[in-house]
Amino acid sequence: MSAARARSRPQRSPATKNKPAAKKPAARRKSASRRRRPGARRQAATRLRRRRILQRVLLSAGAVVVLGGLLALIPLGLARDPAPVCIDRPQTFPEAGVEGWSGEQLENAATIVRTASALGFPREGQILGVMTAMGESSLRNIDYGDWETRGFTNPDGSRTTSIGLFQQQDWWGSAEQRMDPATATTLFFDRLGRLPDWQSMEPSHAIHRVQINTDRDYYARFQADATAVVDALSGPCD
């Protein structure tokens, strides 16, 4: 009996034996999933911190750009709104000059403008006076002239005696008169005023009629600079 019964008992298939074991991987996955959840939270928190840091960096960079723009605009604002210039106060003249003319040159130009205005000459006449001094002496009250620098002579062969702002020769007046900027300016405008049509003439041609130089177009190159200088010196003195 024992042998027959033993043979008649049903045998369990290998698949039946492995079924309970198949459930274990799923259980392990659930357990691993639970263990990974804290790490996912840390990653999310790290990403959030990084986003906040990036936002702060971008805000700081934006502030730097805005501040830099404002600092760059300050010099431009100053350039558009220069300090007022008063013709009677040389200390207000721009240190950088006007079109390259500065210091003593602007002071001499101011004397010409002021003297011409006192004699009744308008802006156009004042520009002619400054043009002349620019062309003759570079707006410097020098005590020498063409004879000393280039050996120029008069048409009769005599040496020139030009001195001062307007490089006037001795027939214009005494050396003291020609070396005094205001007096030399008065001598120039006295002769300009004798030309009845000077205002209708080309500026350089009118100057040529007064100075009697060799090239009547010589002074035209100084017209733009003289205009800028006269306008810069013609503002109101508060």
VORO-193878 format. One record per residue (C-alpha): x, y, z; residue number from 1. Coordinates in Angstrom, 1 decimal. Layout:
BEGIN
<atom><X>X</X><Y>Y</Y><Z>Z</Z><n>NUM</n></atom>
...
//
This chain:
BEGIN
<atom><X>0.0</X><Y>0.0</Y><Z>0.0</Z><n>1</n></atom>
<atom><X>2.6</X><Y>2.3</Y><Z>0.8</Z><n>2</n></atom>
<atom><X>4.4</X><Y>1.9</Y><Z>-2.5</Z><n>3</n></atom>
<atom><X>1.2</X><Y>2.1</Y><Z>-4.5</Z><n>4</n></atom>
<atom><X>-0.1</X><Y>5.1</Y><Z>-2.7</Z><n>5</n></atom>
<atom><X>3.1</X><Y>6.7</Y><Z>-3.0</Z><n>6</n></atom>
<atom><X>3.1</X><Y>6.2</Y><Z>-6.8</Z><n>7</n></atom>
<atom><X>-0.6</X><Y>7.3</Y><Z>-7.0</Z><n>8</n></atom>
<atom><X>0.0</X><Y>10.7</Y><Z>-5.3</Z><n>9</n></atom>
<atom><X>-0.1</X><Y>13.6</Y><Z>-7.8</Z><n>10</n></atom>
<atom><X>3.2</X><Y>15.3</Y><Z>-8.4</Z><n>11</n></atom>
<atom><X>3.5</X><Y>19.1</Y><Z>-8.0</Z><n>12</n></atom>
<atom><X>4.7</X><Y>20.8</Y><Z>-11.1</Z><n>13</n></atom>
<atom><X>7.8</X><Y>23.1</Y><Z>-10.9</Z><n>14</n></atom>
<atom><X>5.6</X><Y>26.0</Y><Z>-12.0</Z><n>15</n></atom>
<atom><X>3.3</X><Y>25.4</Y><Z>-9.0</Z><n>16</n></atom>
<atom><X>6.3</X><Y>25.5</Y><Z>-6.7</Z><n>17</n></atom>
<atom><X>7.6</X><Y>28.8</Y><Z>-8.1</Z><n>18</n></atom>
<atom><X>4.3</X><Y>30.8</Y><Z>-8.0</Z><n>19</n></atom>
<atom><X>4.8</X><Y>32.2</Y><Z>-4.4</Z><n>20</n></atom>
<atom><X>8.4</X><Y>33.2</Y><Z>-5.3</Z><n>21</n></atom>
<atom><X>7.1</X><Y>35.3</Y><Z>-8.2</Z><n>22</n></atom>
<atom><X>5.5</X><Y>37.8</Y><Z>-5.8</Z><n>23</n></atom>
<atom><X>8.7</X><Y>38.7</Y><Z>-4.2</Z><n>24</n></atom>
<atom><X>10.1</X><Y>41.1</Y><Z>-6.9</Z><n>25</n></atom>
<atom><X>6.9</X><Y>43.2</Y><Z>-6.9</Z><n>26</n></atom>
<atom><X>7.2</X><Y>43.5</Y><Z>-3.1</Z><n>27</n></atom>
<atom><X>10.8</X><Y>44.5</Y><Z>-3.4</Z><n>28</n></atom>
<atom><X>9.9</X><Y>47.2</Y><Z>-6.1</Z><n>29</n></atom>
<atom><X>7.3</X><Y>48.7</Y><Z>-3.8</Z><n>30</n></atom>
<atom><X>9.8</X><Y>48.8</Y><Z>-0.9</Z><n>31</n></atom>
<atom><X>12.5</X><Y>50.3</Y><Z>-3.1</Z><n>32</n></atom>
<atom><X>10.0</X><Y>52.9</Y><Z>-4.4</Z><n>33</n></atom>
<atom><X>9.2</X><Y>53.9</Y><Z>-0.8</Z><n>34</n></atom>
<atom><X>12.9</X><Y>54.2</Y><Z>-0.1</Z><n>35</n></atom>
<atom><X>13.5</X><Y>56.4</Y><Z>-3.1</Z><n>36</n></atom>
<atom><X>10.8</X><Y>59.0</Y><Z>-2.2</Z><n>37</n></atom>
<atom><X>13.0</X><Y>61.0</Y><Z>0.2</Z><n>38</n></atom>
<atom><X>15.7</X><Y>61.3</Y><Z>-2.5</Z><n>39</n></atom>
<atom><X>13.2</X><Y>62.7</Y><Z>-5.0</Z><n>40</n></atom>
<atom><X>12.1</X><Y>65.3</Y><Z>-2.5</Z><n>41</n></atom>
<atom><X>15.7</X><Y>66.3</Y><Z>-2.0</Z><n>42</n></atom>
<atom><X>16.2</X><Y>66.6</Y><Z>-5.8</Z><n>43</n></atom>
<atom><X>13.1</X><Y>68.8</Y><Z>-6.1</Z><n>44</n></atom>
<atom><X>14.3</X><Y>71.0</Y><Z>-3.2</Z><n>45</n></atom>
<atom><X>17.7</X><Y>71.3</Y><Z>-4.9</Z><n>46</n></atom>
<atom><X>16.1</X><Y>72.3</Y><Z>-8.2</Z><n>47</n></atom>
<atom><X>14.0</X><Y>74.9</Y><Z>-6.4</Z><n>48</n></atom>
<atom><X>17.1</X><Y>76.4</Y><Z>-4.7</Z><n>49</n></atom>
<atom><X>18.9</X><Y>76.6</Y><Z>-8.0</Z><n>50</n></atom>
<atom><X>16.0</X><Y>78.4</Y><Z>-9.6</Z><n>51</n></atom>
<atom><X>15.9</X><Y>80.9</Y><Z>-6.8</Z><n>52</n></atom>
<atom><X>19.7</X><Y>81.4</Y><Z>-7.0</Z><n>53</n></atom>
<atom><X>19.4</X><Y>81.9</Y><Z>-10.8</Z><n>54</n></atom>
<atom><X>16.6</X><Y>84.5</Y><Z>-10.3</Z><n>55</n></atom>
<atom><X>18.8</X><Y>86.4</Y><Z>-7.8</Z><n>56</n></atom>
<atom><X>21.7</X><Y>86.4</Y><Z>-10.2</Z><n>57</n></atom>
<atom><X>19.5</X><Y>87.6</Y><Z>-13.0</Z><n>58</n></atom>
<atom><X>18.1</X><Y>90.4</Y><Z>-10.9</Z><n>59</n></atom>
<atom><X>21.5</X><Y>91.5</Y><Z>-9.7</Z><n>60</n></atom>
<atom><X>22.8</X><Y>91.5</Y><Z>-13.3</Z><n>61</n></atom>
<atom><X>19.8</X><Y>93.6</Y><Z>-14.4</Z><n>62</n></atom>
<atom><X>20.5</X><Y>96.1</Y><Z>-11.6</Z><n>63</n></atom>
<atom><X>24.1</X><Y>96.4</Y><Z>-12.7</Z><n>64</n></atom>
<atom><X>23.1</X><Y>97.0</Y><Z>-16.3</Z><n>65</n></atom>
<atom><X>20.6</X><Y>99.7</Y><Z>-15.3</Z><n>66</n></atom>
<atom><X>23.1</X><Y>101.4</Y><Z>-13.0</Z><n>67</n></atom>
<atom><X>25.7</X><Y>101.3</Y><Z>-15.7</Z><n>68</n></atom>
<atom><X>23.3</X><Y>102.9</Y><Z>-18.1</Z><n>69</n></atom>
<atom><X>22.5</X><Y>105.7</Y><Z>-15.7</Z><n>70</n></atom>
<atom><X>26.2</X><Y>106.3</Y><Z>-15.0</Z><n>71</n></atom>
<atom><X>26.8</X><Y>106.5</Y><Z>-18.8</Z><n>72</n></atom>
<atom><X>24.0</X><Y>109.0</Y><Z>-19.2</Z><n>73</n></atom>
<atom><X>25.3</X><Y>111.4</Y><Z>-16.6</Z><n>74</n></atom>
<atom><X>28.3</X><Y>112.7</Y><Z>-18.8</Z><n>75</n></atom>
<atom><X>25.9</X><Y>113.0</Y><Z>-21.8</Z><n>76</n></atom>
<atom><X>23.6</X><Y>115.1</Y><Z>-19.7</Z><n>77</n></atom>
<atom><X>26.4</X><Y>117.3</Y><Z>-18.6</Z><n>78</n></atom>
<atom><X>27.6</X><Y>117.6</Y><Z>-22.2</Z><n>79</n></atom>
<atom><X>24.2</X><Y>118.8</Y><Z>-23.3</Z><n>80</n></atom>
<atom><X>23.9</X><Y>121.2</Y><Z>-20.5</Z><n>81</n></atom>
<atom><X>27.3</X><Y>122.9</Y><Z>-20.2</Z><n>82</n></atom>
<atom><X>28.1</X><Y>125.6</Y><Z>-17.6</Z><n>83</n></atom>
<atom><X>27.0</X><Y>129.1</Y><Z>-18.7</Z><n>84</n></atom>
<atom><X>29.7</X><Y>131.2</Y><Z>-20.3</Z><n>85</n></atom>
<atom><X>30.0</X><Y>134.9</Y><Z>-19.4</Z><n>86</n></atom>
<atom><X>32.1</X><Y>137.1</Y><Z>-21.8</Z><n>87</n></atom>
<atom><X>33.1</X><Y>139.3</Y><Z>-18.9</Z><n>88</n></atom>
<atom><X>34.3</X><Y>136.4</Y><Z>-16.7</Z><n>89</n></atom>
<atom><X>37.2</X><Y>134.4</Y><Z>-18.3</Z><n>90</n></atom>
<atom><X>37.0</X><Y>131.8</Y><Z>-15.5</Z><n>91</n></atom>
<atom><X>33.7</X><Y>130.7</Y><Z>-17.0</Z><n>92</n></atom>
<atom><X>35.2</X><Y>129.9</Y><Z>-20.4</Z><n>93</n></atom>
<atom><X>35.3</X><Y>126.2</Y><Z>-21.2</Z><n>94</n></atom>
<atom><X>38.6</X><Y>124.6</Y><Z>-20.3</Z><n>95</n></atom>
<atom><X>38.3</X><Y>122.3</Y><Z>-23.3</Z><n>96</n></atom>
<atom><X>38.0</X><Y>125.4</Y><Z>-25.5</Z><n>97</n></atom>
<atom><X>35.7</X><Y>126.1</Y><Z>-28.5</Z><n>98</n></atom>
<atom><X>36.6</X><Y>124.4</Y><Z>-31.7</Z><n>99</n></atom>
<atom><X>40.2</X><Y>124.1</Y><Z>-30.5</Z><n>100</n></atom>
<atom><X>40.5</X><Y>127.8</Y><Z>-29.4</Z><n>101</n></atom>
<atom><X>41.1</X><Y>128.2</Y><Z>-25.7</Z><n>102</n></atom>
<atom><X>42.7</X><Y>130.2</Y><Z>-22.8</Z><n>103</n></atom>
<atom><X>44.3</X><Y>133.4</Y><Z>-24.0</Z><n>104</n></atom>
<atom><X>42.8</X><Y>132.9</Y><Z>-27.4</Z><n>105</n></atom>
<atom><X>39.2</X><Y>133.0</Y><Z>-26.1</Z><n>106</n></atom>
<atom><X>40.1</X><Y>136.0</Y><Z>-23.9</Z><n>107</n></atom>
<atom><X>41.3</X><Y>137.9</Y><Z>-26.9</Z><n>108</n></atom>
<atom><X>38.2</X><Y>136.8</Y><Z>-28.9</Z><n>109</n></atom>
<atom><X>36.1</X><Y>138.1</Y><Z>-26.0</Z><n>110</n></atom>
<atom><X>37.8</X><Y>141.5</Y><Z>-26.2</Z><n>111</n></atom>
<atom><X>37.1</X><Y>141.7</Y><Z>-30.0</Z><n>112</n></atom>
<atom><X>33.4</X><Y>140.7</Y><Z>-29.5</Z><n>113</n></atom>
<atom><X>32.9</X><Y>143.2</Y><Z>-26.6</Z><n>114</n></atom>
<atom><X>34.7</X><Y>146.1</Y><Z>-28.4</Z><n>115</n></atom>
<atom><X>32.8</X><Y>145.5</Y><Z>-31.7</Z><n>116</n></atom>
<atom><X>29.5</X><Y>145.4</Y><Z>-29.8</Z><n>117</n></atom>
<atom><X>30.3</X><Y>148.7</Y><Z>-28.1</Z><n>118</n></atom>
<atom><X>31.0</X><Y>150.2</Y><Z>-31.5</Z><n>119</n></atom>
<atom><X>27.6</X><Y>149.1</Y><Z>-32.7</Z><n>120</n></atom>
<atom><X>28.7</X><Y>146.2</Y><Z>-34.9</Z><n>121</n></atom>
<atom><X>26.2</X><Y>143.3</Y><Z>-34.9</Z><n>122</n></atom>
<atom><X>27.0</X><Y>139.6</Y><Z>-34.7</Z><n>123</n></atom>
<atom><X>28.1</X><Y>139.5</Y><Z>-38.4</Z><n>124</n></atom>
<atom><X>30.7</X><Y>142.2</Y><Z>-37.8</Z><n>125</n></atom>
<atom><X>31.9</X><Y>140.5</Y><Z>-34.6</Z><n>126</n></atom>
<atom><X>32.5</X><Y>137.3</Y><Z>-36.6</Z><n>127</n></atom>
<atom><X>34.6</X><Y>139.2</Y><Z>-39.1</Z><n>128</n></atom>
<atom><X>36.8</X><Y>140.6</Y><Z>-36.4</Z><n>129</n></atom>
<atom><X>37.4</X><Y>137.2</Y><Z>-34.8</Z><n>130</n></atom>
<atom><X>38.0</X><Y>135.6</Y><Z>-38.3</Z><n>131</n></atom>
<atom><X>40.6</X><Y>138.3</Y><Z>-39.0</Z><n>132</n></atom>
<atom><X>42.5</X><Y>137.8</Y><Z>-35.7</Z><n>133</n></atom>
<atom><X>42.4</X><Y>134.0</Y><Z>-36.2</Z><n>134</n></atom>
<atom><X>44.0</X><Y>134.3</Y><Z>-39.6</Z><n>135</n></atom>
<atom><X>46.5</X><Y>137.0</Y><Z>-38.7</Z><n>136</n></atom>
<atom><X>47.8</X><Y>135.9</Y><Z>-35.2</Z><n>137</n></atom>
<atom><X>45.9</X><Y>132.7</Y><Z>-34.2</Z><n>138</n></atom>
<atom><X>44.2</X><Y>135.0</Y><Z>-31.7</Z><n>139</n></atom>
<atom><X>47.4</X><Y>135.7</Y><Z>-29.8</Z><n>140</n></atom>
<atom><X>48.7</X><Y>139.2</Y><Z>-29.1</Z><n>141</n></atom>
<atom><X>52.2</X><Y>138.7</Y><Z>-30.5</Z><n>142</n></atom>
<atom><X>54.8</X><Y>141.4</Y><Z>-30.8</Z><n>143</n></atom>
<atom><X>56.3</X><Y>140.2</Y><Z>-34.1</Z><n>144</n></atom>
<atom><X>55.0</X><Y>139.5</Y><Z>-37.6</Z><n>145</n></atom>
<atom><X>55.6</X><Y>138.2</Y><Z>-41.1</Z><n>146</n></atom>
<atom><X>59.0</X><Y>139.7</Y><Z>-41.4</Z><n>147</n></atom>
<atom><X>60.4</X><Y>137.9</Y><Z>-38.4</Z><n>148</n></atom>
<atom><X>58.7</X><Y>134.6</Y><Z>-39.2</Z><n>149</n></atom>
<atom><X>58.8</X><Y>134.4</Y><Z>-43.0</Z><n>150</n></atom>
<atom><X>60.8</X><Y>137.4</Y><Z>-44.2</Z><n>151</n></atom>
<atom><X>57.8</X><Y>139.0</Y><Z>-45.9</Z><n>152</n></atom>
<atom><X>58.2</X><Y>142.5</Y><Z>-47.3</Z><n>153</n></atom>
<atom><X>55.9</X><Y>145.2</Y><Z>-48.5</Z><n>154</n></atom>
<atom><X>55.3</X><Y>145.7</Y><Z>-52.2</Z><n>155</n></atom>
<atom><X>57.9</X><Y>148.4</Y><Z>-52.2</Z><n>156</n></atom>
<atom><X>60.5</X><Y>146.0</Y><Z>-50.7</Z><n>157</n></atom>
<atom><X>60.5</X><Y>147.4</Y><Z>-47.2</Z><n>158</n></atom>
<atom><X>60.2</X><Y>145.1</Y><Z>-44.3</Z><n>159</n></atom>
<atom><X>56.8</X><Y>144.6</Y><Z>-42.8</Z><n>160</n></atom>
<atom><X>56.1</X><Y>146.0</Y><Z>-39.3</Z><n>161</n></atom>
<atom><X>53.1</X><Y>143.8</Y><Z>-38.4</Z><n>162</n></atom>
<atom><X>52.4</X><Y>143.2</Y><Z>-34.7</Z><n>163</n></atom>
<atom><X>49.5</X><Y>142.5</Y><Z>-32.4</Z><n>164</n></atom>
<atom><X>46.2</X><Y>140.5</Y><Z>-32.8</Z><n>165</n></atom>
<atom><X>45.5</X><Y>142.0</Y><Z>-36.2</Z><n>166</n></atom>
<atom><X>49.1</X><Y>142.2</Y><Z>-37.4</Z><n>167</n></atom>
<atom><X>48.7</X><Y>145.9</Y><Z>-38.1</Z><n>168</n></atom>
<atom><X>51.7</X><Y>147.8</Y><Z>-39.6</Z><n>169</n></atom>
<atom><X>53.0</X><Y>151.1</Y><Z>-38.3</Z><n>170</n></atom>
<atom><X>50.7</X><Y>153.2</Y><Z>-40.5</Z><n>171</n></atom>
<atom><X>47.7</X><Y>151.8</Y><Z>-38.4</Z><n>172</n></atom>
<atom><X>49.0</X><Y>153.5</Y><Z>-35.2</Z><n>173</n></atom>
<atom><X>51.7</X><Y>153.4</Y><Z>-32.6</Z><n>174</n></atom>
<atom><X>53.2</X><Y>150.1</Y><Z>-31.3</Z><n>175</n></atom>
<atom><X>51.4</X><Y>150.7</Y><Z>-28.0</Z><n>176</n></atom>
<atom><X>48.0</X><Y>151.0</Y><Z>-29.8</Z><n>177</n></atom>
<atom><X>48.5</X><Y>148.0</Y><Z>-32.0</Z><n>178</n></atom>
<atom><X>49.6</X><Y>145.9</Y><Z>-29.1</Z><n>179</n></atom>
<atom><X>46.6</X><Y>146.8</Y><Z>-27.0</Z><n>180</n></atom>
<atom><X>43.8</X><Y>144.3</Y><Z>-28.0</Z><n>181</n></atom>
<atom><X>40.9</X><Y>146.7</Y><Z>-27.5</Z><n>182</n></atom>
<atom><X>42.6</X><Y>149.6</Y><Z>-29.3</Z><n>183</n></atom>
<atom><X>43.7</X><Y>147.3</Y><Z>-32.2</Z><n>184</n></atom>
<atom><X>40.2</X><Y>146.0</Y><Z>-32.5</Z><n>185</n></atom>
<atom><X>38.8</X><Y>149.6</Y><Z>-32.6</Z><n>186</n></atom>
<atom><X>41.3</X><Y>150.4</Y><Z>-35.4</Z><n>187</n></atom>
<atom><X>40.1</X><Y>147.4</Y><Z>-37.4</Z><n>188</n></atom>
<atom><X>36.4</X><Y>148.2</Y><Z>-37.1</Z><n>189</n></atom>
<atom><X>37.0</X><Y>151.9</Y><Z>-37.9</Z><n>190</n></atom>
<atom><X>38.2</X><Y>150.8</Y><Z>-41.3</Z><n>191</n></atom>
<atom><X>35.6</X><Y>148.1</Y><Z>-41.7</Z><n>192</n></atom>
<atom><X>32.9</X><Y>150.7</Y><Z>-41.0</Z><n>193</n></atom>
<atom><X>34.1</X><Y>152.8</Y><Z>-44.0</Z><n>194</n></atom>
<atom><X>33.1</X><Y>150.1</Y><Z>-46.4</Z><n>195</n></atom>
<atom><X>29.4</X><Y>150.9</Y><Z>-47.0</Z><n>196</n></atom>
<atom><X>28.7</X><Y>147.5</Y><Z>-48.5</Z><n>197</n></atom>
<atom><X>30.7</X><Y>145.2</Y><Z>-46.1</Z><n>198</n></atom>
<atom><X>27.6</X><Y>143.3</Y><Z>-44.9</Z><n>199</n></atom>
<atom><X>26.7</X><Y>142.3</Y><Z>-48.5</Z><n>200</n></atom>
<atom><X>30.2</X><Y>141.1</Y><Z>-49.3</Z><n>201</n></atom>
<atom><X>31.7</X><Y>137.7</Y><Z>-48.8</Z><n>202</n></atom>
<atom><X>33.2</X><Y>137.9</Y><Z>-45.2</Z><n>203</n></atom>
<atom><X>36.7</X><Y>137.1</Y><Z>-46.3</Z><n>204</n></atom>
<atom><X>36.5</X><Y>139.7</Y><Z>-49.2</Z><n>205</n></atom>
<atom><X>35.4</X><Y>142.4</Y><Z>-46.7</Z><n>206</n></atom>
<atom><X>38.3</X><Y>141.5</Y><Z>-44.5</Z><n>207</n></atom>
<atom><X>40.7</X><Y>141.6</Y><Z>-47.4</Z><n>208</n></atom>
<atom><X>39.6</X><Y>145.1</Y><Z>-48.2</Z><n>209</n></atom>
<atom><X>40.5</X><Y>146.2</Y><Z>-44.7</Z><n>210</n></atom>
<atom><X>43.7</X><Y>144.2</Y><Z>-44.2</Z><n>211</n></atom>
<atom><X>45.0</X><Y>144.5</Y><Z>-47.8</Z><n>212</n></atom>
<atom><X>46.5</X><Y>141.0</Y><Z>-47.9</Z><n>213</n></atom>
<atom><X>47.5</X><Y>139.0</Y><Z>-51.0</Z><n>214</n></atom>
<atom><X>44.6</X><Y>136.4</Y><Z>-51.0</Z><n>215</n></atom>
<atom><X>41.1</X><Y>137.7</Y><Z>-50.6</Z><n>216</n></atom>
<atom><X>39.8</X><Y>134.2</Y><Z>-49.8</Z><n>217</n></atom>
<atom><X>42.4</X><Y>133.4</Y><Z>-47.1</Z><n>218</n></atom>
<atom><X>40.1</X><Y>134.2</Y><Z>-44.1</Z><n>219</n></atom>
<atom><X>37.2</X><Y>132.0</Y><Z>-45.3</Z><n>220</n></atom>
<atom><X>38.7</X><Y>128.9</Y><Z>-43.7</Z><n>221</n></atom>
<atom><X>38.2</X><Y>130.6</Y><Z>-40.2</Z><n>222</n></atom>
<atom><X>34.5</X><Y>131.5</Y><Z>-40.6</Z><n>223</n></atom>
<atom><X>33.0</X><Y>128.4</Y><Z>-39.0</Z><n>224</n></atom>
<atom><X>35.4</X><Y>128.5</Y><Z>-36.0</Z><n>225</n></atom>
<atom><X>34.8</X><Y>132.3</Y><Z>-35.6</Z><n>226</n></atom>
<atom><X>31.1</X><Y>131.8</Y><Z>-35.7</Z><n>227</n></atom>
<atom><X>31.2</X><Y>129.1</Y><Z>-33.0</Z><n>228</n></atom>
<atom><X>33.5</X><Y>131.2</Y><Z>-30.8</Z><n>229</n></atom>
<atom><X>31.3</X><Y>134.4</Y><Z>-31.1</Z><n>230</n></atom>
<atom><X>28.1</X><Y>132.4</Y><Z>-30.4</Z><n>231</n></atom>
<atom><X>29.7</X><Y>130.7</Y><Z>-27.3</Z><n>232</n></atom>
<atom><X>30.7</X><Y>134.1</Y><Z>-25.9</Z><n>233</n></atom>
<atom><X>27.4</X><Y>135.8</Y><Z>-26.6</Z><n>234</n></atom>
<atom><X>25.3</X><Y>134.2</Y><Z>-23.9</Z><n>235</n></atom>
<atom><X>23.8</X><Y>136.3</Y><Z>-21.1</Z><n>236</n></atom>
<atom><X>25.8</X><Y>136.9</Y><Z>-17.9</Z><n>237</n></atom>
<atom><X>23.7</X><Y>136.2</Y><Z>-14.9</Z><n>238</n></atom>
//
